[in-house]
Amino acid sequence: MDPRASIPGVDRLLAAAEAGGLLERFPRSRVTEALRRAVDAARDAIQAGGWPGDPGNPRLYLEAAAAWLEADAAPSLRPVVN
């Protein structure tokens, strides 16, 4: 069986209890986008033979989405000397 078949759908990931914290802090559209990126990254990694862990575990996708959302929300301005 192809391990990509066990990757959960974005709807299932959004419905997971662990997604509640992300949905409270970020707009649903951003969470959905981050989860799609996580699922796409998993497909690519499995294809290349480098996915760590169980591809059916929603926690892995939610953690990746949270990391992307946090990084995107971080301030990007830095002080400069003029």
N, C-alpha and C positions, 0 to 999 in steps of 0.2 A: 504494500500500500504506500502511496506517495505521502510523505509527511506533510506536504502542503495542504492536503485534504483536511487535516485536523486544525488548521488555522481558524480561529473563531471569526465570525463576521463582525463588522463594525457595529451593527445593531445589537448583537449579543454583548459586545464589549461595553457599549453605552448603557446597557441594562444591568451590568454587573454592579453589585453593591459598592465595590471599590471605586467605581467611576463617580460616585456621588460627590466625593471631595473635589474632584477636578471640575465637575459641573457647577459646584458652588463658587469656585474661584475664577473660572474662565467661562466665556460665552460658549454655548453648545456648539456653534459652528467651528470655533477654534479647537475644541476638544475632538470633534469629529474629524477635522483635518489632521490633527496630530495622530489620532488612532489610525487613520488611513495610511499615514506615513509609516507608522510602526508595522502595520500589516504588510505594506509593500516591502519594507526593509527585511522583514522575516522571510517573505517569498524569495527575495534576492539572495539572502544568506543561506537558505535551505538549498536553493539551486546551486550555489557555490560550495555547499558542503560545510558551512561554518556556523550553523545556528546552535547556540548553547541552550540545552534544556528541551523541555517538552513544548512543541509548537502549539499544543492545545491549551496551555496554561495562560489564562487571561492576564494574570498579574504581570507577566513579562511585557505585554503590549501596553498596559496601563502605566507601568514604570517608565517605559521609553517615551510615551506620550507626555507624561508629567515632566520628564527631563527637558523635552523640546519646548513645552509650554513655559516652564520656568526660565529657560535660557532666552526665549523670545521676549519674555516680560521684563527681563533684567534691563536696567538703564544702560544705554549705550553711549551716553555722553561722557567725555573725559575732559578734565581741565587741560588747557594748553597754555603755553607761554607764548605771548605775542610780541 
